[in-house]
Amino acid sequence: MADIFDLFKQIAEKKESASAAGEPISYLVVGLGNPGDKYFHTRHNAGFLALDFISQKVNAKIDRSKFKALCGEAVVGGKRVLLMKPQTFMNNSGEAVAEAAKFYKIAPENIIVIFDDISLDVGRMRVRRDGSAGGHNGIKSIIACIGSEKFPRIKIGVGQKPHPDFDLADWVLSDFSKEDKEKLFNMFGYSYDGLLKLLENDIDGAMQLCNSAKG
């Protein structure tokens, strides 16, 4: 038999979702990656993979073509959000984000971006309040297109190049090993919990939760 507290929680969540469903979209949650089957499990697609996990958690489908992206609407943490996977390829991700932000009148502070980070080991993650692109072309494109660095990010560790001479493009477009894939997938639960904190405007809480997490 299900725990009575779990049942009460499920009822409360359904009521919360129903009440938020009529509200306008107030957040963009963007996973970065490259479209196409050949890129599906590559390091550069960690943002896509994390967003797929989140969409399953909230029972949403990201399958509607809009704003140069695949999109899906969902209620997450009591907020109505647009889940986005830009289809412009990584270096032009900002085009999709800017179009959606303009349409829904979303401020940069309400754009949450999930993406890969080669400076973090696989199985680690970081939440940042804002900041520069740090060499990531997808983030660089978003900053250029929306004209602001003031958006929160969830960075998913994908590991550093095996040696300095290894081509960076080849590295981020390479597949994860089986062991690393398990570590990566173990982190997606933290990305969902961190997202809930960010949607509550609790960035410090999201940092505390995610920055110490280890897969």
C-alpha positions in Angstrom: 0.0 0.0 0.0 1.3 3.5 -0.9 2.3 5.6 2.0 -0.5 8.0 3.0 1.9 10.9 2.9 2.9 10.0 -0.7 -0.8 10.0 -1.7 -1.3 13.4 -0.1 1.7 14.7 -1.9 0.5 13.4 -5.3 -2.9 15.0 -4.7 -1.3 18.3 -3.8 0.9 18.2 -6.9 -2.1 17.5 -9.2 -3.9 20.5 -7.7 -0.8 22.7 -8.1 -0.4 21.6 -11.7 -4.0 22.2 -12.5 -3.9 25.7 -11.0 -0.7 26.6 -12.9 -1.9 25.2 -16.2 -3.9 28.3 -17.0 -1.0 30.7 -16.2 1.2 32.2 -18.9 4.6 30.6 -19.5 7.0 32.3 -17.1 10.2 30.4 -17.6 12.3 28.9 -20.4 14.2 25.7 -19.5 16.7 25.1 -22.2 18.8 22.0 -22.8 21.7 22.5 -25.2 22.9 19.9 -27.8 23.1 19.0 -31.4 20.1 17.5 -33.3 20.5 14.2 -35.1 20.9 10.5 -34.0 24.7 10.5 -34.5 25.0 13.1 -31.8 22.5 11.6 -29.4 24.9 10.3 -26.7 27.8 12.6 -27.3 29.3 14.8 -24.6 28.0 18.0 -26.2 24.4 16.6 -25.8 24.4 16.4 -22.0 21.9 19.2 -21.9 19.5 17.5 -24.3 19.8 14.3 -22.2 19.2 16.0 -18.9 16.1 17.8 -20.4 14.8 14.5 -21.7 15.0 13.1 -18.1 13.3 16.2 -16.7 10.5 15.9 -19.3 9.9 12.3 -18.3 9.7 13.4 -14.6 7.0 15.9 -15.3 5.2 13.7 -17.9 5.8 16.2 -20.8 6.8 15.6 -24.4 9.3 17.8 -26.2 8.1 17.2 -29.7 6.6 20.4 -31.0 8.6 22.3 -33.6 8.7 26.0 -32.7 11.2 28.9 -32.3 13.8 26.8 -34.2 13.6 24.3 -31.4 11.7 21.2 -30.2 9.5 22.4 -27.4 7.1 21.1 -24.8 5.0 22.9 -22.2 5.0 21.7 -18.6 4.2 22.6 -15.1 7.3 22.2 -13.0 7.4 23.2 -9.3 4.2 25.0 -9.7 5.5 27.2 -12.6 4.4 26.9 -16.2 7.5 26.5 -18.3 8.6 25.9 -21.9 11.1 23.1 -22.2 13.4 23.7 -25.2 15.9 21.8 -27.3 17.3 24.2 -29.9 17.6 22.5 -33.3 20.0 25.2 -34.7 23.2 23.2 -33.7 25.1 24.2 -30.7 26.9 27.3 -32.0 23.6 29.1 -32.9 21.5 28.0 -29.8 20.8 31.6 -29.0 18.6 32.1 -32.0 16.0 29.7 -30.7 16.2 31.0 -27.1 15.9 34.7 -28.2 12.8 34.0 -30.3 11.0 32.2 -27.5 12.1 34.8 -24.9 10.8 37.6 -27.1 7.5 35.8 -27.8 6.7 35.0 -24.2 8.4 38.2 -22.8 10.7 36.2 -20.6 13.4 38.1 -18.7 17.0 36.6 -18.8 16.7 35.8 -15.1 13.9 33.4 -16.0 15.9 31.5 -18.7 17.5 28.4 -17.2 20.1 26.7 -19.4 21.4 23.1 -18.9 24.6 22.3 -20.8 27.8 20.3 -20.8 31.1 21.5 -19.1 34.4 19.9 -19.9 36.1 21.5 -16.9 34.0 19.2 -14.6 34.5 15.5 -14.3 31.7 13.2 -15.4 29.5 12.7 -12.3 29.8 16.3 -11.2 27.8 19.4 -11.8 27.6 23.1 -11.0 24.9 25.7 -10.8 25.8 29.3 -11.7 23.8 32.4 -11.1 25.1 34.1 -14.3 28.5 34.9 -15.9 30.5 34.7 -19.1 30.4 31.9 -21.6 33.6 30.4 -20.3 34.4 29.2 -23.8 31.2 27.3 -24.4 29.8 28.3 -27.9 26.2 27.5 -27.0 26.3 29.9 -24.1 28.2 32.4 -26.1 25.4 32.4 -28.7 22.7 32.8 -26.1 24.5 35.8 -24.5 24.9 37.4 -27.9 21.3 36.9 -29.0 19.5 37.9 -25.8 22.1 40.6 -24.9 22.6 39.5 -21.3 24.7 37.2 -19.2 22.2 37.3 -16.4 20.6 33.9 -16.7 21.1 30.8 -14.4 22.8 27.7 -15.6 23.1 24.0 -14.6 26.4 22.7 -15.9 26.8 19.0 -16.4 30.3 17.6 -16.2 31.5 15.6 -19.2 35.2 15.4 -18.4 38.4 17.0 -19.7 40.2 16.1 -22.9 42.4 13.0 -22.3 45.5 15.0 -23.2 46.1 18.6 -24.2 46.7 17.9 -27.9 43.4 16.1 -28.3 41.1 18.1 -30.6 38.3 19.8 -28.5 35.6 19.4 -31.2 36.4 15.7 -31.5 36.2 15.3 -27.7 32.9 17.0 -27.2 31.4 15.1 -30.1 32.6 11.7 -28.8 30.4 9.2 -27.1 30.6 8.5 -23.3 32.0 5.2 -22.2 29.6 2.8 -20.5 31.0 3.7 -17.0 30.8 7.5 -17.7 27.3 7.1 -19.1 26.2 5.5 -15.8 27.8 8.4 -13.8 26.1 10.9 -16.1 22.7 9.4 -15.8 23.0 9.3 -12.0 23.4 13.1 -12.1 20.1 13.8 -13.9 18.1 13.4 -10.7 20.1 16.2 -9.2 19.6 18.4 -12.3 15.8 18.0 -11.8 16.0 18.8 -8.1 18.3 21.8 -8.8 15.8 23.0 -11.4 13.0 23.0 -8.8 15.2 25.2 -6.5 15.9 27.6 -9.4 12.2 27.8 -10.1 11.7 28.8 -6.5 14.3 31.5 -7.0 16.5 29.7 -4.5 19.8 29.8 -6.4 21.8 29.3 -3.2 19.8 26.2 -2.4 20.3 24.9 -6.0 24.1 25.5 -5.6 24.2 23.8 -2.3 22.3 20.8 -3.7 24.1 20.4 -7.0 27.6 21.6 -6.5 28.3 19.0 -3.9 26.5 16.2 -5.8 28.6 13.3 -7.2 27.4 10.5 -9.5 
